[in-house]
Every structure is written in structure tokens, then in C-alpha cells.
Amino acid sequence: MDSATQMAIDGQQAFAIIGSTLWTMLRIGAMLMAMPLIGTRAVPARVRALLAIALAVALAPILPPVPVWNGFDAATVLSVARELAIGIAIGFVLRLVFEAGAIAGEMVAQGTGLAFAQMNDPLRGGSSGVIGQWFYLLFGLLFFTANGHLALISLLVESYKALPIGIALPDPQALAALAPSFVMQVFRGALSLALPLTVAMLAVNLAFGVLARAAPALNPIQLGLPVALLLGMFLLTLLAGEMAPPVQRLFNAAFDAARQATH
């Protein structure tokens, strides 16, 4: 084999590797853009792009073969749209779980009197309560502590094996039937996280209301806010040590829903 032929073969292999990496980056990049923490404005787009390239280079050799490049025809455009849709679906399912934590934090803030404490939230965009941001960050810490990022990569590899690049999407009716049950699980999880502290703070507020009616000279309303705030912080500290199991169940439900959506 002469040098010209060898160079041509090496060039074809290089273009094949580049094409496989670019096809793989579509689903990975869409997932990173839609998922929480990494997909927020707090992480620069350049960092997300580098992470998508690194994951695509690492996963491309073990994934099914990509379609042959025939230019930007209709089939290629549809394949690109399918890859983006699958990646966004995986990331959005995980984002809903983190939003459950933010909802639980807002419910807790209403009971503790911290609902007025609003600040800029770079992770979610706009402004939100400090307790909601604290829950959001706690979900992120628990996610990485429980090796959720490794489980997410494993789920991504399974999605490529179940739905190779270029294959048709699953039945939309099955996905539509899956969405309501998962959303109900998310809201149920948010309510279960916030309910203990919310009920405790409701009892405290009722006690101060009865005291204000029985002994108005003591001015218990003025004393109620700092007491509720301190008690809420104390109960929130106790709740933080017991949040791992329910949050892990929410993560498991999210991975199960994403696995059903991509199979």
C-alpha cells in the first residue's frame, strides 16, 4: 500500500471518528442544556460544550454505529431533531425532580416567615426564596453524593442502545401516558418533604394566635415572627439529616421515567 492510499484511508477514518463524535454530541449536548445545575446560566456555555465533547469522545467507540452522512437532507434533519428531543427529555425529567425540591423550599418558607427573603437565583433564573435555593443546592449535593452523575451516564448509554441514532422515536401516546404519573410523583415528593415542617410551623402559628386572643397585652404577634424563624431554622436543620431517602426515591423515579421514555 503506497503512502497516498494510506493517507486516504487515515483521512476517511478521521472523518468517520469526527462524524461519530458529532452525532453523539447532539443527544449529550441537549441533555446537558436541559438538566439542572449544569444546564443553568451559572455554568458557562463553553464548559458545557467541553463536557459534551469529552463525553462524546469517551462514549462514541462503545455506542452503535451512526448513520452514514448524506448531506443535509430530510432524513438527516429529522435524525438531528430526534437526537435533540431525546436529550432534552432526559435532562428535563431530572430537572423536574430538582424543581420538586424548590417547591418544597417555597412551602417551608411560607411557614417560617422567610417567603419575603428573595434573591437572585442563577441556577433557576430570575429570583426565588433563599429556602428554595437551599433545597435546590441540597438536591444537587445529594445527587452527586449518590453517584447520580454516573447513573445518568449509564442511562445515556442505555438510551443509545435502546434508541440508536437515526431510529424513530417511541410511541407518543406512551410518553403522554407516562407524563401525568411522573408529575404526580414529583408533586407528591415535594409535599412529603415540606409537610412535616409546614405542619409544625402551622401549630406554632396557631399557638401564637390563641395566645394573642387570650392575652393581647403580651403582644405575642410581635414575638411570633422571631420565634417561628428560629424554630423553623432548627427544624430545617433536623430535616436536612433525614432528606436523603425521600430524595433518593425521587431520583429513582426520575431515572425510571427517563428509562421508560427512551425504551
C-alpha positions in Angstrom: 0.0 0.0 0.0 1.5 3.3 -1.1 1.6 6.4 1.1 -1.2 8.2 -0.8 -3.6 5.3 -0.3 -2.6 5.1 3.4 -3.2 8.8 3.8 -6.6 8.5 2.1 -7.6 5.7 4.5 -6.4 7.6 7.5 -8.3 10.6 6.4 -11.5 8.6 6.0 -11.0 7.1 9.5 -10.5 10.6 10.9 -13.7 11.9 9.3 -15.6 8.8 10.5 -14.4 9.5 14.1 -15.3 13.1 13.8 -18.8 12.3 12.4 -19.5 9.7 15.1 -18.4 12.2 17.8 -20.6 15.0 16.3 -23.7 12.7 16.1 -23.1 11.6 19.7 -22.7 15.1 20.9 -26.3 16.0 19.8 -28.1 14.0 22.4 -25.4 14.6 25.1 -25.4 18.4 24.5 -29.2 18.6 24.5 -29.3 16.7 27.8 -26.6 19.0 29.4 -28.6 22.0 28.3 -31.8 20.8 29.8 -30.6 19.2 33.0 -30.3 21.1 36.3 -27.2 22.6 37.7 -25.0 22.0 34.6 -27.7 23.4 32.3 -28.1 26.7 34.2 -26.7 30.1 33.5 -24.3 29.6 36.4 -22.2 27.2 34.2 -20.7 28.9 31.1 -21.7 27.5 27.8 -18.0 26.9 27.0 -17.8 24.5 29.9 -21.0 22.6 28.8 -19.5 22.4 25.3 -16.3 20.9 26.6 -18.1 18.5 28.8 -20.3 17.4 25.9 -17.2 16.9 23.7 -15.4 14.9 26.4 -18.4 12.6 27.0 -19.0 12.1 23.2 -15.3 11.2 22.6 -15.5 8.7 25.5 -18.8 7.1 24.6 -18.7 7.1 20.8 -16.5 4.0 20.5 -18.9 1.8 22.6 -22.1 3.0 21.0 -24.0 1.6 18.0 -22.8 2.9 14.6 -24.1 6.3 13.5 -25.9 6.9 10.2 -23.9 7.5 7.0 -23.6 11.2 6.3 -25.5 12.1 3.1 -25.7 15.8 3.5 -28.5 17.9 5.0 -31.4 16.0 3.5 -34.8 15.5 5.2 -33.7 12.3 6.9 -30.7 13.9 8.4 -32.7 16.9 9.7 -35.2 14.5 11.3 -32.5 12.5 12.9 -30.9 15.6 14.4 -34.3 16.7 15.7 -34.9 13.2 17.3 -31.5 13.3 19.0 -32.2 16.7 20.4 -35.6 15.7 21.6 -34.3 12.6 23.4 -31.6 14.5 25.1 -33.9 17.3 26.2 -36.4 14.7 27.5 -33.7 13.0 29.7 -32.5 16.3 31.1 -36.0 17.7 31.7 -37.1 14.7 33.7 -34.2 15.2 36.0 -34.9 19.0 36.2 -38.4 18.3 37.4 -37.0 16.5 40.4 -34.9 19.5 41.4 -38.0 21.7 40.9 -39.7 19.5 43.5 -37.0 20.5 46.0 -37.5 24.2 45.1 -41.3 23.8 45.6 -40.7 22.2 48.9 -38.4 25.0 49.9 -41.0 27.6 49.0 -43.7 25.8 51.0 -41.3 25.8 54.0 -40.5 29.4 53.5 -44.2 30.3 53.7 -44.5 28.7 57.2 -41.2 30.0 58.6 -41.8 33.6 57.6 -38.9 33.7 55.1 -41.1 34.0 52.0 -40.1 37.7 51.7 -36.4 36.8 51.6 -36.0 36.8 47.8 -32.7 37.0 46.0 -31.3 36.4 42.5 -31.1 32.7 41.6 -28.6 32.0 38.9 -29.4 28.3 39.0 -33.1 28.7 38.0 -33.2 32.2 36.5 -34.9 35.1 38.0 -35.4 35.4 41.7 -36.5 32.9 44.3 -36.6 32.4 48.1 -33.5 31.5 50.0 -35.0 28.3 51.4 -36.0 27.2 47.9 -32.4 27.8 46.7 -31.1 25.9 49.7 -33.3 22.9 48.9 -32.1 23.1 45.2 -28.5 23.1 46.2 -29.1 20.2 48.7 -30.7 18.2 46.0 -27.5 18.8 43.9 -25.2 17.7 46.7 -27.3 14.6 47.3 -27.3 13.9 43.5 -23.5 13.8 43.2 -23.0 12.1 46.6 -25.2 9.2 45.5 -23.3 8.9 42.2 -26.2 10.3 40.3 -23.9 11.6 37.6 -22.6 8.1 36.9 -26.1 6.7 36.8 -27.0 9.5 34.3 -24.2 8.4 32.0 -25.3 4.8 32.3 -28.8 5.9 31.4 -27.4 7.8 28.4 -25.6 4.7 27.2 -28.8 2.6 27.6 -30.7 5.2 25.6 -28.3 4.9 22.7 -28.7 1.1 22.8 -32.5 1.2 23.0 -32.8 4.1 20.6 -29.8 4.2 18.2 -29.1 7.3 16.3 -31.4 7.6 13.3 -34.2 5.4 14.7 -37.8 6.5 15.0 -39.0 7.9 18.4 -41.2 5.7 20.7 -45.0 5.9 20.6 -46.0 9.5 21.6 -49.1 8.1 23.3 -47.0 6.0 25.6 -45.0 9.1 26.5 -48.1 11.1 27.1 -49.4 8.4 29.4 -46.2 8.4 31.4 -46.0 12.2 32.0 -49.0 12.6 34.3 -47.9 9.8 36.7 -44.4 11.1 36.9 -45.6 14.7 37.5 -47.8 13.5 40.3 -44.8 11.7 41.8 -42.9 14.9 41.7 -45.6 16.9 43.5 -46.1 14.1 46.0 -42.4 14.1 46.8 -42.3 17.9 47.2 -45.3 17.8 49.5 -43.8 14.9 51.6 -40.6 16.9 52.1 -42.3 20.1 53.2 -45.2 18.6 55.1 -43.5 17.8 58.5 -42.0 21.3 58.9 -45.1 23.0 57.5 -47.4 21.3 60.0 -45.1 22.1 62.8 -45.0 25.8 61.9 -48.8 25.8 61.5 -49.1 24.5 65.1 -46.7 27.3 66.3 -48.7 29.9 64.5 -52.0 28.6 65.9 -50.5 28.6 69.4 -49.5 32.3 69.0 -52.9 33.1 67.6 -54.6 31.6 70.6 -52.2 33.4 72.9 -52.9 36.7 71.2 -56.6 36.1 71.8 -56.2 35.1 75.4 -53.6 37.6 76.5 -53.3 40.5 74.0 -51.3 42.6 76.5 -48.3 40.3 75.9 -48.3 41.3 72.2 -47.5 37.7 71.1 -47.8 38.6 67.4 -44.6 40.7 67.7 -42.8 37.8 69.3 -44.2 35.2 66.9 -42.1 36.0 63.9 -38.6 35.7 65.5 -39.7 32.5 67.4 -41.2 31.0 64.2 -38.0 31.9 62.4 -35.7 30.4 65.0 -37.8 27.3 65.4 -38.0 26.9 61.6 -34.3 27.0 61.2 -33.9 24.4 64.0 -36.5 22.1 62.4 -34.9 22.6 59.0 -31.6 21.5 60.4 -33.2 18.3 61.7 -35.0 17.8 58.4 -31.7 18.0 56.4 -30.4 14.9 58.1 -33.5 12.9 57.0 -33.8 14.1 53.5 -31.5 11.5 51.7 -34.0 8.6 51.5 -37.0 10.6 50.1 -34.8 12.5 47.7 -33.2 9.2 46.5 -36.7 7.9 45.8 -37.4 10.9 43.7 -34.1 10.4 41.7 -35.0 6.7 41.2 -38.4 7.7 39.9 -36.8 10.2 37.5 -34.4 7.6 36.2 -37.2 5.0 35.8 -39.3 7.6 33.9 -36.4 8.5 31.6 -35.7 4.8 31.0 -39.3 4.1 30.1 -39.4 7.2 27.8 -36.3 6.1 25.9 -37.1 2.4 25.6 
